């Protein structure tokens, strides 16, 4: 499918706000630290390591009620990007892994999610981002980049290596973990990708300010028990870093509750008018996902390991604000164009008036054109086999 120049322009603009978390900052006049232009807005994520695997949690913070959709994305689907690199080539791939994603913008634009191999990630707004300049790599922007990673990567190492293949256009930064217990923060600073992992990532926490600067403030103030002099993002980072550094659970259920409790401590409404509209915890070992919303705080969960993830089963979806609790596997339904369209329209009408409904319609047309990879044809016998068969 060809994408018109006007739609490409819209995609480039959308890449500035397709995370689902918006925040802006400016320096304090006295130089004592950052202060938010829009106090407290944004998102937070944490990851703890239990018995060599990650339990990962994330809050989505907004002032207003926030609808959204979950998608079960199948393995074996052939996909293409929309924006070429300098050579004119767009990204093309087949989803190696199925995933469950939480989508604020709409279908294929993930805010966060986990795939069947236990790779998990989420997004935090970071307007200080300066992306690498255009080069030969095709562009896969923001939320669609998250979907690309969940489709094609099994580990944090795979994610880091993928930077050689595609270029992410974004104003976000990202916390990523995997089933091996490894984590990384990815930021784009001064036109270069900056990856923090291992020794450069002493606490797996991220909010809406530079990781290095946030870490320095936490180290300077740690032990004081008082982070109130800092802006909401730094406070959330420091409180979460305290929790992650003190984590010592050995029981999986206790670890999940610990992460939910941490998300409660750093929820947006504790720092501003922005409330944590969604709270999600991913257990990478068991492939279970737990979530709740501000409007419907009862815990819901899905065991991804028990879902038929073959491409032939088709994409399924559900509304995150469904007033239910417990196992939601039976509530997923076959992909609906109208429901997916309504989410895109809501996003545009509420948060991104520079985009149009026509943009959404054309993006959905592109995404809905993805299909399952054809099964391999019958193997053609070699001459040796043919001769043996006749004998």
C-alpha positions in Angstrom: 0.0 0.0 0.0 1.3 3.5 -0.8 1.1 6.2 1.8 0.4 9.8 0.6 2.8 12.6 1.4 0.2 14.3 3.6 -0.2 11.1 5.7 3.6 10.8 6.1 3.6 14.4 7.4 0.9 13.5 9.8 2.9 10.4 11.0 5.9 12.6 11.6 3.8 15.0 13.7 2.2 12.1 15.6 5.5 10.8 16.5 5.8 13.7 18.9 2.9 12.5 21.1 2.1 8.9 20.5 3.3 7.6 23.8 0.2 8.5 25.9 2.3 10.5 28.4 2.9 14.2 28.0 5.2 16.3 30.2 7.4 19.4 29.8 10.1 20.8 32.0 12.2 23.9 32.4 15.2 24.7 34.7 14.5 26.3 38.0 15.7 29.9 38.2 18.0 29.1 41.1 19.5 26.1 39.3 18.4 23.7 42.0 16.7 21.3 39.6 14.0 20.9 37.0 10.5 22.2 37.5 7.6 21.0 35.3 5.8 23.3 32.9 2.8 21.0 33.3 3.3 19.9 36.9 3.3 16.1 37.5 2.0 15.0 34.2 3.6 11.9 32.7 4.1 8.3 33.5 6.3 6.1 35.7 7.8 2.6 35.4 9.7 0.3 37.7 11.2 -3.2 37.4 12.4 -5.5 40.1 14.3 -8.7 39.8 13.0 -11.9 41.5 14.9 -15.1 41.1 16.5 -14.0 37.9 13.4 -12.6 36.1 11.7 -9.2 36.0 8.4 -8.1 37.5 7.6 -4.8 35.8 5.1 -2.1 36.6 3.9 1.1 35.0 1.5 3.9 35.6 -0.2 6.1 32.9 -0.9 9.5 34.4 -3.5 12.0 33.0 -5.9 14.5 34.4 -8.9 13.1 32.7 -10.5 9.7 32.3 -8.5 7.7 29.8 -10.0 5.0 27.6 -7.7 2.5 25.9 -7.5 -0.9 24.3 -5.6 -4.1 24.9 -4.6 -6.1 21.8 -3.5 -9.7 21.5 -1.0 -9.5 18.6 -0.3 -12.8 16.9 3.1 -14.2 15.8 3.7 -14.8 12.1 2.1 -11.6 10.8 3.8 -9.8 7.9 4.2 -6.0 8.6 5.6 -3.0 7.0 6.4 0.5 8.2 5.2 3.7 6.7 8.1 6.1 6.6 11.4 5.4 4.7 14.9 6.2 5.5 17.1 8.2 3.2 17.3 5.3 0.7 13.5 5.2 0.3 13.2 1.8 1.9 10.5 1.2 4.6 10.8 -1.4 7.3 9.5 -4.9 6.7 9.3 -7.7 9.2 7.4 -10.8 10.3 6.3 -10.9 13.9 8.4 -13.7 15.5 6.6 -13.3 18.8 3.0 -12.7 19.9 2.3 -10.0 22.4 -0.2 -8.3 24.6 -0.2 -4.5 24.3 -1.9 -1.6 26.0 -2.7 1.1 23.5 -3.6 4.7 24.2 -3.4 6.0 20.7 -4.8 3.0 18.9 -4.1 -0.3 17.1 -0.4 -0.9 16.5 0.6 2.1 18.5 1.5 0.5 21.9 2.1 2.5 25.0 3.5 -0.6 26.7 3.2 -4.4 26.6 4.9 -7.8 26.9 5.5 -10.5 24.4 5.5 -14.3 24.8 9.2 -14.4 25.4 8.9 -12.1 28.4 10.2 -8.9 26.9 8.3 -6.0 28.5 8.5 -2.2 28.1 6.7 1.0 28.7 6.9 4.7 27.7 7.6 7.9 29.5 7.3 11.3 27.9 10.7 13.1 27.6 10.4 16.3 25.5 14.2 16.8 25.9 14.6 14.0 23.4 16.8 14.9 20.3 16.6 12.0 17.9 19.4 10.9 15.5 19.2 12.7 12.2 17.8 10.9 9.1 19.9 8.1 7.7 19.6 4.9 5.7 17.5 3.2 8.4 13.7 3.2 7.9 11.6 5.0 10.5 9.4 3.1 13.0 8.1 5.8 15.3 7.2 5.8 19.0 4.4 3.5 19.8 4.8 1.6 16.5 8.4 1.1 17.4 7.4 -0.5 20.7 5.2 -2.9 18.7 8.1 -3.6 16.3 10.3 -4.5 19.3 7.7 -6.8 20.9 7.2 -8.4 17.5 10.9 -9.1 16.8 12.9 -9.1 20.1 13.2 -11.6 22.9 15.7 -9.9 25.1 17.1 -6.5 26.1 20.1 -7.4 24.0 17.9 -7.9 21.0 16.4 -4.4 21.5 19.8 -2.7 21.7 20.9 -4.5 18.5 17.8 -3.4 16.7 18.9 0.2 16.6 21.1 -0.8 13.7 18.0 -1.8 11.7 15.4 1.0 12.3 15.3 4.6 13.5 12.9 5.6 16.2 11.4 9.0 15.9 10.0 10.0 19.3 9.9 12.5 22.2 9.8 9.7 24.8 12.3 7.5 26.7 11.7 3.9 27.7 12.2 1.3 30.4 12.7 -2.2 29.1 13.1 -5.6 30.9 13.1 -9.2 30.0 12.6 -12.7 31.4 16.3 -13.0 32.2 16.0 -10.2 34.7 18.0 -7.7 32.5 16.8 -4.1 32.1 17.7 -1.1 30.1 16.7 2.6 29.8 16.8 4.0 26.3 17.0 7.7 25.7 17.9 9.9 22.7 20.2 12.7 23.7 21.9 15.2 21.5 21.0 13.2 18.4 22.4 9.9 19.7 20.9 6.9 21.3 22.0 6.4 25.0 21.5 3.0 26.5 21.9 2.4 30.2 22.1 -1.2 31.4 24.0 -3.3 33.8 26.3 -1.2 36.0 25.0 2.1 34.5 21.4 1.2 35.6 21.7 0.7 39.4 17.9 1.1 39.8 15.4 0.1 37.1 13.1 3.1 37.4 12.1 5.8 35.0 9.8 8.9 35.1 9.9 12.1 33.0 13.4 13.5 33.5 16.9 12.5 32.4 17.8 9.2 34.0 21.3 10.3 34.9 20.1 13.5 36.5 17.3 11.7 38.4 19.7 9.1 39.7 22.1 11.8 40.9 19.2 13.6 42.8 18.2 10.2 44.4 21.8 9.5 45.5 22.1 13.0 46.9 18.9 12.9 48.8 18.6 9.1 49.6 18.2 8.5 53.3 16.7 11.9 54.0 13.2 10.5 53.5 12.1 13.8 52.0 12.0 14.5 48.3 9.3 17.2 48.5 11.6 20.0 47.3 11.9 18.3 43.9 9.3 18.4 41.1 6.8 15.6 40.7 8.9 13.6 38.2 12.0 13.6 40.4 9.9 12.7 43.5 8.3 9.8 41.7 11.7 8.6 40.5 13.3 8.8 44.0 10.4 7.1 45.8 10.4 4.3 43.3 14.2 4.0 43.5 13.9 3.6 47.2 11.4 0.8 46.7 13.4 -1.0 44.0 16.6 -0.8 46.0 14.9 -2.3 49.1 13.1 -5.1 47.2 13.9 -8.5 48.7 10.8 -10.6 48.0 11.3 -14.3 46.9 7.6 -15.1 46.3 6.1 -14.3 42.9 2.7 -13.2 44.3 4.4 -11.0 46.9 6.6 -9.4 44.2 3.5 -8.6 42.1 1.8 -7.0 45.1 5.1 -5.1 46.0 5.1 -3.6 42.5 1.4 -2.6 42.7 2.1 -1.0 46.1 5.0 0.9 44.6 2.8 2.2 41.8 0.3 3.3 44.4 3.1 5.3 46.2 4.1 7.1 43.0 0.7 7.5 41.5 0.2 10.8 39.7 -2.5 12.2 42.0 0.0 12.3 44.9 1.9 15.0 43.1 -0.4 16.9 40.8 -3.9 17.1 39.3 -2.8 14.2 37.0 -4.1 10.8 38.3 -2.8 7.3 37.5 -5.5 6.3 35.0 -3.9 2.9 34.4 -1.7 0.7 36.6 -0.2 -2.4 35.0 2.1 -5.2 36.3 3.8 -7.7 34.1 5.3 -11.0 35.4 7.8 -12.0 32.8 8.3 -15.5 34.3 4.7 -16.6 34.2 3.6 -14.4 31.3 0.8 -13.1 33.4 -0.4 -9.4 33.1 -2.3 -7.7 35.9 -4.0 -4.3 35.5 -6.5 -1.9 37.0 -7.8 1.6 36.2 -8.7 4.5 38.3 -12.4 4.2 37.2 -12.4 0.4 37.8 -9.8 -0.4 40.5 -10.6 -4.1 40.7 -7.6 -6.2 39.6 -7.9 -7.9 36.2 -5.5 -10.3 34.7 -4.6 -12.4 31.6 -2.3 -15.4 31.4 -0.7 -15.0 28.0 0.8 -18.5 28.2 -2.8 -19.9 27.9 -3.8 -17.9 24.9 -3.8 -19.4 21.4 -1.2 -17.1 19.8 -1.2 -18.5 16.3 -1.7 -16.0 13.5 -4.6 -17.9 12.1 -6.6 -17.1 15.3 -6.6 -13.4 14.4 -6.0 -10.2 16.4 -8.2 -9.8 19.4 -9.0 -6.8 21.6 -10.8 -5.5 24.7 -11.5 -2.1 26.3 -9.3 -1.4 29.3 -12.1 0.4 31.0 -14.4 -2.7 31.1 -16.1 -2.8 34.5 -14.9 -6.3 35.3 -12.4 -8.1 37.5 -10.5 -11.4 37.5 -9.5 -13.4 34.5 -10.4 -11.4 31.3 -9.4 -14.0 28.7 -13.1 -14.6 27.8 -13.7 -10.9 27.3 -11.3 -10.5 24.3 -13.2 -10.3 21.0 -12.2 -10.4 17.4 -10.7 -7.2 16.1 -13.3 -4.5 15.3 -12.5 -1.7 12.8 -15.1 0.5 14.3 -13.8 0.1 17.9 -10.2 0.7 16.7 -11.3 3.7 14.8 -13.1 5.2 17.8 -10.0 5.0 19.9 -7.9 6.8 17.2 -10.6 9.5 16.9 -10.8 9.9 20.7 -7.0 10.4 20.8 -7.0 12.9 18.0 -10.0 14.9 19.3 -8.7 15.0 22.9 -4.9 15.4 22.6 -3.7 15.9 19.0 -5.7 18.4 17.0 -2.9 18.7 14.4 -4.0 15.3 13.2 -7.2 14.4 11.3 -9.7 11.6 11.2 -8.5 11.0 7.7 -5.0 10.3 9.0 -6.5 7.8 11.4 -8.5 6.2 8.7 -5.5 5.8 6.4 -3.3 4.5 9.2 -5.9 1.9 10.1 -6.2 0.9 6.4 -2.5 0.3 6.4 -2.4 -1.7 9.6 -5.4 -3.7 8.8 -3.7 -4.8 5.6 -1.2 -6.8 7.6 -1.7 -10.6 7.0 -0.4 -13.9 8.2 2.8 -15.2 6.6 1.9 -17.9 4.1 2.8 -21.4 5.2 5.8 -22.8 3.5 5.1 -24.8 0.4 5.9 -28.5 0.1 9.6 -29.2 0.1 10.9 -30.1 -3.3 12.7 -33.4 -3.2 16.4 -33.4 -4.1 17.7 -35.6 -6.9 19.1 -38.0 -4.3 15.8 -38.4 -2.5 13.9 -38.8 -5.8 16.3 -41.6 -6.8 16.0 -43.3 -3.4 12.2 -43.1 -3.7 12.2 -44.9 -7.0 14.4 -47.6 -5.7 
